[in-house]
Amino acid sequence: MSQRTNGGSLTKDQIAFYEEEGYIVLPDLLTEDDLAPAREAMTTKVSMIAEELLRDGLIGDALENRPFKYRLAELFRELTPDHFLKYGRSWRDRIPGYFQLMSHPKILDAVESLIGGEIFSNPVYNVRPKIPRVAAGAVPWHQDKSYWPDANSNPVITVWIPLVDANEVNGCLHIKPRTHKKQLLKWHIEKETGTGYTALSESQLGKTRTVALPVPAGSAILFNDRCLHMSTPNLSDEVRWSVDLRYQPTDQDPMPQHGIGFLARSRLYPWKAAELDDWLAGRMERDSSAAADAAAAQG
Ligand SMILES: O=C(O)CCC(=O)C(=O)O
């Protein structure tokens, strides 16, 4: 099911589809304007990397005028995967544009349809600059829960959003519908990419159907953290930019061992929802004294 949504909230049919299949595609949930702050944050990071590569004499041009979807790939075109992986296969910086995306009302509306209005943004969020020719861009079959097997947190919903059109050439997401009803499977740590993904072996996948999910930029794919998924290599010459964000009800384990999440929405206590300054300072909730000080300073 991939029907257009009205605002961010899901229809009854979409909720039923998610419950049954373990995922739902929301095409074009976000507009270019909605994505702009996150794109700007990514551009800031790419410029920082370009400056470092220039300084180290690894490149001769920071390619400042190249389009967003090509620049990072072209910066590393003549370099090795190790040069790229020095910056990590995925990024989790605290740059304001990411907070704007993670707290975007349309995303929270969709999540609210599934778990209600007390929403905690899980500390595990990733910005994925999947460039061509780096094996670690392709993600093996896994369940997200294998990254937090001991956390008493349920459900955790992943919201996967591409910032460029994601397709089978640049390595879109693939999912096995209905596998969210499975227990957490015994995973291993893959050795091929050198970056330690959790992975399932071929024999654990059984005969369950695989669905490829090509989607335009700004679409969202929501899935349950037990749902089996993977992504294929990037065989294009562009960067398959995406983010994966995660949300859960507020009465679950906030997983501090993975970082600091934040209260993204509360229908019961709306004044407690974190704002940008809270997130930048690593506070999970709105600091009311800071808010009062800020108001006083403004007169
Ligand atoms: O973005 C990808 O290629 C894979 C994403 C993924 O595995 C995840 O969000 O858990």
The ligand as an SDF file (V2000), in Angstrom:
LIG
                    3D

 10  9  0  0  0  0  0  0  0  0999 V2000
   19.6880    3.2230    4.5540 O   0  0  0  0  0  0  0  0  0  0  0  0
   20.0360    2.0650    4.3520 C   0  0  0  0  0  0  0  0  0  0  0  0
   20.6510    1.7500    3.3550 O   0  0  0  0  0  0  0  0  0  0  0  0
   19.7270    1.0110    5.3700 C   0  0  0  0  0  0  0  0  0  0  0  0
   18.9210    1.5360    6.4960 C   0  0  0  0  0  0  0  0  0  0  0  0
   18.7370    0.5820    7.6110 C   0  0  0  0  0  0  0  0  0  0  0  0
   19.1420   -0.5260    7.5930 O   0  0  0  0  0  0  0  0  0  0  0  0
   18.0170    1.0480    8.7760 C   0  0  0  0  0  0  0  0  0  0  0  0
   17.5060    2.1720    8.7910 O   0  0  0  0  0  0  0  0  0  0  0  0
   17.9190    0.2760    9.7450 O   0  0  0  0  0  0  0  0  0  0  0  0
  1  2  2  0
  2  3  1  0
  2  4  1  0
  4  5  1  0
  5  6  1  0
  6  7  2  0
  6  8  1  0
  8  9  2  0
  8 10  1  0
M  END
$$$$
